Amino acid sequence: MKKSIFLSALVLLGLGLMTSVSAQKKKGSKGGKKKATTEAKAADAPAATTTAAPTAPAAATADVPFEDSGVTTPDIVAEADSFDFSVVALDTTKPKDGYMKLTNLKGAKPFPMPEENKYSVKPYKRIWREIDLADTENRVLCAPDDQLIKFMMAAVKAGKLIPYDDEGFKKKITYGEAMKRFKDKVVVTDKQDTLTGEVLSTKEMWAEFNPDSVTKFTIKEDIYFDRIRGRVATRIVGIAPVKKQKATNGTVLFETRPFWFNFDKCRNLLASKEIVDLSRGISDMSYDDFFIQRAFKSTIVKQSNAADMWIKDIYPEKDKQVREAARIEREIARYKRNIWKYN
């Protein structure tokens, strides 16, 4: 009896274990199928995303401002033909070259110099200086198409200035004579063989005056002590153009001063002509101011002497001429310093 009951219990226990194992297998099978289904969906997801990618930027930039989007809008164009030019007025005022107002000196008068009394003046020395136009500080006197000599010769032609044959201002010369002294003689072909090109004869002619041929100006000035004003004064007496005299073959022979102008007689003309040199800060200045204020650079080439010789005649060597000019400059400066010293 007991044996039968024990066997029945074993059978029931075996059946329960089999049922539990079978249930677990079914559950595992369902989980695997669900996992497989999830993995399959995950594998299909990139393809779907890739397909939708082209439309994504449009949705992303829909709210982005035009200037930040980087997208060119073909509808926005400049339509010049549609502008109404009738609403714009033409500006007919005279244009200005820059914003600096330059003074008009036409008709200006030179400021008067003090009248010297020969009894109140103690003469010291007469000197001659050369203003070299090749020096940058003097280039304002030979600006292209606005040279000082060109302006002065135009005044001579107009009868507003008188050239003199000598530096003592004793003999006047005409405009035609002055221009002739400026011109150089050149040799030109008169007759030529048309077959061989051989020159059969030549003739001399006067070349046209070139303002650039004037390379320097010579000024004559007096240095004296004015007892009334108690100062040493320097006054320009005369001014002369200097040009290189050339031979008919173009060789430079020597320098010459074709004629002289009396400086006091030039002042009305020089005061009416304005000069500008922005590189040196020169503006609102006339030629007269330029000379009176001694804004030029010069070299002494002669001082009054009994033989009336130029420094270059006494010292042919260039370095000795420079030293002599410097010595005279020091002598003048010493005279100005010591004028009020008494023993």
WOTA-V132405 format. One record per pair of residues at least 6 apart in sequence whose C-alpha atoms are under 6 Angstrom apart, sorted by the first residue. I is the first residue (numbers start at 0). GAP is how many residues later the second one is. D is the distance in Angstrom with one decimal. If there is no record, write none. Layout:
i->I gap->GAP d->D
i->I gap->GAP d->D
//
This chain:
i->102 gap->181 d->5.9
i->104 gap->167 d->4.8
i->105 gap->166 d->4.8
i->106 gap->165 d->5.6
i->107 gap->164 d->5.1
i->108 gap->159 d->5.9
i->109 gap->161 d->5.4
i->119 gap->107 d->5.4
i->120 gap->104 d->5.8
i->120 gap->105 d->4.8
i->121 gap->102 d->5.5
i->121 gap->103 d->5.0
i->122 gap->101 d->4.3
i->123 gap->99 d->5.6
i->123 gap->100 d->4.8
i->124 gap->98 d->5.3
i->125 gap->95 d->5.8
i->125 gap->96 d->4.5
i->125 gap->177 d->5.9
i->125 gap->178 d->5.3
i->126 gap->94 d->5.7
i->126 gap->175 d->5.7
i->126 gap->176 d->4.2
i->127 gap->91 d->5.7
i->127 gap->92 d->4.5
i->127 gap->172 d->5.9
i->127 gap->173 d->5.8
i->127 gap->174 d->5.0
i->128 gap->89 d->5.6
i->128 gap->90 d->5.3
i->128 gap->169 d->6.0
i->128 gap->170 d->5.3
i->128 gap->171 d->4.3
i->128 gap->172 d->5.5
i->129 gap->87 d->5.7
i->129 gap->88 d->4.5
i->129 gap->168 d->5.4
i->129 gap->169 d->5.4
i->130 gap->85 d->5.5
i->130 gap->86 d->5.1
i->130 gap->167 d->4.6
i->131 gap->84 d->4.6
i->132 gap->6 d->5.5
i->132 gap->82 d->5.6
i->132 gap->83 d->5.3
i->137 gap->158 d->5.7
i->140 gap->6 d->5.7
i->140 gap->7 d->5.3
i->149 gap->61 d->6.0
i->154 gap->6 d->5.6
i->156 gap->18 d->5.8
i->162 gap->10 d->5.9
i->162 gap->97 d->5.7
i->162 gap->98 d->5.2
i->163 gap->7 d->5.5
i->163 gap->8 d->4.4
i->163 gap->9 d->5.7
i->163 gap->95 d->5.5
i->163 gap->96 d->5.1
i->164 gap->6 d->5.4
i->164 gap->94 d->5.1
i->166 gap->93 d->5.6
i->180 gap->77 d->5.7
i->182 gap->24 d->5.7
i->182 gap->26 d->5.2
i->183 gap->22 d->5.7
i->183 gap->23 d->5.5
i->184 gap->20 d->5.4
i->184 gap->21 d->4.6
i->184 gap->22 d->6.0
i->184 gap->63 d->5.7
i->185 gap->18 d->5.5
i->185 gap->19 d->5.4
i->185 gap->62 d->4.8
i->186 gap->16 d->5.7
i->186 gap->17 d->4.6
i->186 gap->61 d->5.9
i->187 gap->14 d->5.6
i->187 gap->15 d->5.6
i->188 gap->13 d->4.4
i->189 gap->11 d->5.3
i->189 gap->12 d->4.6
i->189 gap->13 d->5.9
i->190 gap->9 d->5.2
i->190 gap->10 d->5.1
i->191 gap->6 d->5.6
i->191 gap->7 d->4.4
i->191 gap->8 d->5.1
i->212 gap->30 d->5.8
i->213 gap->28 d->5.6
i->213 gap->29 d->4.6
i->214 gap->28 d->5.9
i->215 gap->26 d->5.0
i->216 gap->23 d->5.6
i->216 gap->24 d->4.6
i->216 gap->25 d->5.4
i->217 gap->21 d->5.7
i->217 gap->22 d->5.1
i->218 gap->19 d->5.6
i->218 gap->20 d->4.4
i->219 gap->16 d->5.9
i->219 gap->17 d->5.5
i->219 gap->18 d->5.1
i->220 gap->14 d->5.4
i->220 gap->15 d->4.2
i->220 gap->16 d->5.1
i->221 gap->12 d->5.7
i->221 gap->13 d->5.4
i->222 gap->10 d->5.8
i->222 gap->11 d->4.6
i->223 gap->8 d->5.7
i->223 gap->9 d->5.6
i->224 gap->6 d->5.8
i->224 gap->7 d->4.3
i->236 gap->26 d->5.5
i->237 gap->23 d->5.6
i->237 gap->24 d->4.6
i->237 gap->25 d->4.7
i->238 gap->21 d->5.8
i->238 gap->22 d->5.3
i->239 gap->20 d->4.5
i->240 gap->16 d->5.8
i->241 gap->14 d->5.7
i->241 gap->15 d->4.8
i->242 gap->12 d->5.6
i->242 gap->13 d->5.6
i->243 gap->10 d->5.9
i->243 gap->11 d->4.4
i->244 gap->7 d->5.8
i->244 gap->8 d->5.7
i->244 gap->9 d->5.4
i->244 gap->10 d->5.6
i->245 gap->6 d->4.3
i->245 gap->7 d->5.4
i->266 gap->21 d->6.0
i->269 gap->17 d->4.9
i->269 gap->18 d->4.9
i->270 gap->15 d->5.3
i->270 gap->16 d->6.0
i->270 gap->17 d->4.8
i->272 gap->13 d->5.4
i->273 gap->11 d->5.7
i->273 gap->12 d->4.2
i->274 gap->10 d->5.8
i->274 gap->11 d->5.5
i->275 gap->6 d->5.4
i->275 gap->7 d->4.7
i->299 gap->25 d->5.3
i->300 gap->10 d->5.6
i->301 gap->8 d->4.8
i->301 gap->9 d->5.4
i->314 gap->6 d->5.8
//
